[in-house]
Amino acid sequence: MSRTSCWTACPSPLYSRPCATALLMIMKVVLLLYPDAMTPPTLLLVHGAWHGGWCWEKLQAALDTEATEARTVDLPSAGGRSGIAADVNAIRQVLARIEGHVVVVAHSYGGIPVTQAIVEAPNVVHVVYLAAFQLDVGESLLGFYGAPLPPDGEEEQAVPDDPISVFYADVPASEAEQAVERLLPQSTRSFSDVVEQAGWHLIPSTYIVCERDQALSVEHQEALAGRATEAHPMASSHSPFLSAPEELAALLSKIARNTLA
């Protein structure tokens, strides 16, 4: 018998059923030995400054329709006074509880602790930076903008200016107002702490550029996107998880499925 595929070598109906059965058995063995091989990764959604896991609620509902599982995490720097290290630890704790492969989705400031957290997370197969800070070792959020470090004794928490215009420019007014009511003061230390490890050097990454962003300019996003493995544009403001959840869910689900290829 020539070295051709099972379907070519067994063309007759007499042999097609045994060949199909053999193929099915092979697939079952693969799934038994490698149960994650055909299972889409779980998404871990990591929010940005001032926000919490609540901001992903609309996106999670849209992901459900895509049959994509997602988890969230609340970063202690939002509402607290801790720096990046505490956020990194919170992310790693959630990652450790997820079975199977994970695609981490980081929004805005969330990109900074995610960049460090994924270094020691063997189940992470991809990271998505959603209008996020894809920083390198030795960089900080303030340093990225060329802003000076806050002097000792300065306020330990910051609140955003005009969040509706900056974060939610294309979000329905009533939803934007509800989101603002849920915002928390953000630790200023999280803005000045520097990145100590950069996992995107080791793990493939996708950067989603929000083209109508009023918080992180398109120019800054495109510069950061140059560090990613690939980039995708979205015609949205800084918070597409509120303004375009279905479109974002479809894109994230596609990225997750592509990790199986």
N, C-alpha and C positions, 0 to 999 in steps of 0.2 A: 504493500500500500504506500503510495507516495506521501511525502510530508506536506500535506495540505490540511486545511481546517477540517474539523469533524463533519461540518455540513457538506463540504465539497467531496470528502472521501466517502460519504455515506448518502448518495443521492436518492436511493430508492426508499419508498415508504416502509419497506421491511426493516431498514436499518435506521431510519430517521428517529424513531421513538427511542431506541437504546442510546443513540447519540445525544438526544435531548436530555434523557435521564442522566447520562454521565455528566453532561454540562451542569445540570442542576445540582448533582452531588458535589461537583467541584466548587460551585458557588457556596453551597452550604458549609463545606469544609473551610473555605476562606473566611466566611462570616464567623465560624466557631473559633478559628485561630486568631482572627483580627476583627473583633466585633465593631470597631470604630471605622472600618474601611469604607462602609457604605452608609454610615450614619452622618447626616449633616451636622456640622459643629454647632454648639450652643453659642449664642451671642452673649457677651457680658457688656452691658451698657454702662459707661462711666461718665457721669455728668461733669459739667464745668463749674467754675466759681459761682458762689451764691445760690446754686441750685441744689437739688437732691434727686433721689431716685424717682420721685414723683413726676419729674419733667418728661419721662419716657412713657407715660401711661398711654397716650394716643398711638405712639409708635408700637408699643407692645400689642395693642389690639390689632393694628395693621399687620404685624408680624404673625399673629395667630392665623390670619387668613392665608398667609404664605406658608403655613406649617413650619415656621421657624421658631425654635425655642429661644427664649431670652431671659436673662437674669439682670438684676440691677445691684448697685452698691451705693451706700451713702458715705461720702467722704467726710471725715471729721474736721477738715479745714473749713467747711461750710458750717457756720454757726459756732465754731470753736476758735482756738488760738494756736493750734498745732501747725507744723510745717509739712513738707512733702513726705517725710518719712512715715508719718502716721497714715497718710493717704495710701502710700505704697503698701503698707502692712494690711490695711483694710481690703485693698484689691486682691492681694495675695491670699488672704483668708478665704475670700469668696471663690477664687480660682481653685483653691485646694479642695473645695467641696463639690466642684462640678466634675462629673464623670465624662470621660471622652474628650474630644477635641473642642477647642474654644477659639472663637474669633472675638477679639476685644475691640469694642467701638468706643473711642474716646472723643468727647466733645470739648472744644475750647481748652480751658486750663487743664481739664482731665487728661489731656495728652501728656502732660509733664509727669505725673506720678505713674501713668500707664507705661511710659517709656522705660521707667526703672523697674516696675513690677513684673513685666514680662520676661526679664532676664532670667529669673529663677522660677519660671513656670513652664515645665516641660509639656503641658497639654495645650499651650497656645500655639496655633498654627498660622495665625494671621492677625494683623492689627490694622484697624481703620481709624484714620485721623479725620474727624468731621469738623472742618474749620477749627482745627486744634493745633496746639503748639508741639510740633515734632522737633523738640530741641535735642541738642547733642551734649556730650559730657562737658561740664564746666559752664554751661549756659543756664540762665534763669529767665523768667518771664520779664522782669524789669530790665535785665541786661539785653534781652532781645530788642526792646524798644530804645535802648540807650538811656534809660531813666536811672537816676541815682538811687542808691539803696536808702531806705528810710533811716533816719538817725535814731539812735537808742532813745527810748522813752516816748517815741511817737505812738499814735494810736495803734493798737494791736489788731483792730478789725476795720474793714472798709465796707462801704455800701456803694452800689453802682449809681451813677448819675443818669437820669432819664432812661431807665431800662426799657420802656416801651419802644422808644425810637431806636435804641442801640441793639436790643436783643430781639424784639418782636415786631419789627416794622411791617411785616406782611402777615401777621397773625390777626385773626378777627379781634376787634376791640375788646369784647367781653372776655374772651379767653386770655388776652394779653393782660388785662387787669387782674384776673384771677391768678395768673402766674406771678405777677409782681407781688401780690399779697403773700405768696409762699416763699419768696426769696429770703435768704438769711445773710447776716453779716459774714464777710469772708476774712479769714486770717491773712494779715498782710505778710506774715512770715512765708506763707506759701508762694508769694510772688517773688521773694528775694532768694529763697533757697535755690541752690544750683543742682543741676542734674549730675548724678555720680555714675550712673550706668545708662547706656542707650541701647535698648533691646532691638530697635529697628535695624541695627547693623546686622543682626543675626536672624531676624524673622521677617518674612515678606510683609509689605505694608501697602495700603491704599490710602491716598489722600483725596477727600471730597472737598472741592473748592466751592464755597457758597458765594455765588457771583453778585449777590445784592447785600452782602454782609456790611453792617455798619459798626460792628465791634472789632473785627479783625479784617483789615483791608484785603482786597483781592490781591494786591501787590505782595503783601506779606504772606498770604496763603500760597501764592504761586512760588515764592521763594522757598517756603517750607516744603511744598509739594515736590520740589526738586530732589528732596531726600528720600522720597517714597519710591516703591517699586513701580507704582502706576498711579494715575490721577484721573478723577472723574469730576466734571462740573455739575452743579445744581443751580438752577435759577431761583434761589431762595435767599432769605436773610440769614441771620446767625442761628436761627432755631428751626430748621426744617422738620424736626420731630414734632413741632406744633403746627407749622404752616403747610407742610407737605408730607404727612406721615405715610401715606400709601406709596408715594413715589420713593421715599427713602427706604421703606420696608422692602420694596421690590429690588432696589439696588443692593441693599445689605444681604438679602437672601441670595441674590445672584452671586455676590462675592463669596458668601459662605459655601454655596454649592460648588463653586469653581475650585475650592481648596481640595475637593475630592478627585479632581481630574488628574 
